[in-house]
């Protein structure tokens, strides 16, 4: 019985080449898993940073476009008021020709829309 215990203890202490190969393969797999996980985390962090920067830049661009549109609209509304006053004056001065021109423009728009 003592010999059997010795053999068991000796067997657990003295690893064979297959056990060593298995341990090495396990270590390599664990290291590869850690490397993949670290790489994934790095890519994930860089992607989140890039998306944050893109969202910030898009917001800044939107603000600039909105400011430009407001300036353009304010300038255009002044000129449109003047244009509207001029058209009103022409229609009051020449009502019948204005009616004929309006009718002709309506026909042309109808033809274009029909195509």
Helices and strands as residue ranges (DSSP letters): H 2-13, H 17-93, H 95-114
